[in-house]
Amino acid sequence: MLTQIFFMIFQQLHTGEHFSFSGITTPYIYRKINADYYSQNGVLKRIRPQTRIRRLDSEEVNEYLKQKQNSFENDY
């Protein structure tokens, strides 16, 4: 299945949506908290509204969480 990639700036993202940073290959996802902050593992971080990001769809978020769960289970 072909996944469409959604590049935009942080300001265009809706509160609660998940994203990754454009051009970074590290497999982390983040969630927009409000116009100025995002969350990474429950920690709030400030961000510039014009920062280029890649919006993730629900399929990508679910796949990430599934991989993270499998990694956690394999560690213990």
C-alpha positions in Angstrom: 0.0 0.0 0.0 1.3 3.4 -1.0 1.4 5.9 1.9 1.0 9.6 1.0 3.5 11.9 2.6 2.2 15.1 4.1 4.9 17.8 4.5 3.8 21.1 6.1 4.9 23.6 8.8 4.1 23.0 12.4 1.6 25.9 12.5 -0.6 24.1 9.9 -0.8 20.9 12.0 -3.9 20.5 14.2 -3.6 20.1 18.0 -3.4 16.4 18.8 -2.0 15.3 15.5 1.2 13.3 15.3 4.2 14.2 13.2 7.9 13.6 12.6 10.6 16.1 11.7 11.2 16.5 8.0 14.5 15.1 6.9 15.2 13.2 10.1 15.3 9.4 9.7 15.2 8.6 13.5 12.0 6.6 14.0 10.3 8.9 16.6 6.9 10.4 16.6 5.7 13.6 18.3 2.3 15.1 19.1 1.2 18.7 18.8 0.0 20.0 22.2 -0.7 23.7 21.2 0.5 26.4 18.9 4.0 26.5 20.5 4.6 23.1 22.0 4.9 19.4 21.1 5.2 16.3 23.3 8.0 13.7 23.2 7.5 10.9 25.6 5.4 13.1 27.8 7.9 16.0 27.9 6.8 19.3 26.5 9.2 21.0 24.1 8.9 24.4 22.4 8.9 24.7 18.6 8.9 27.5 16.1 5.6 27.7 14.1 7.5 27.7 10.8 9.4 24.4 11.5 9.0 22.0 8.6 7.4 18.7 9.7 5.8 15.6 8.2 2.3 14.8 9.4 1.7 11.2 10.1 -1.5 9.3 9.4 -3.1 6.9 11.8 -1.6 3.9 10.1 1.9 5.2 10.6 1.2 6.0 14.2 -0.2 2.5 14.9 2.8 0.8 13.2 5.2 2.9 15.3 3.4 2.0 18.5 3.3 -1.7 17.5 7.0 -1.7 16.9 7.7 0.1 20.1 5.6 -2.4 22.1 7.4 -5.3 20.4 10.8 -3.7 21.2 9.7 -3.3 24.9 8.5 -6.9 25.2 11.7 -8.2 23.7 13.8 -6.2 26.2 12.0 -7.8 29.2 
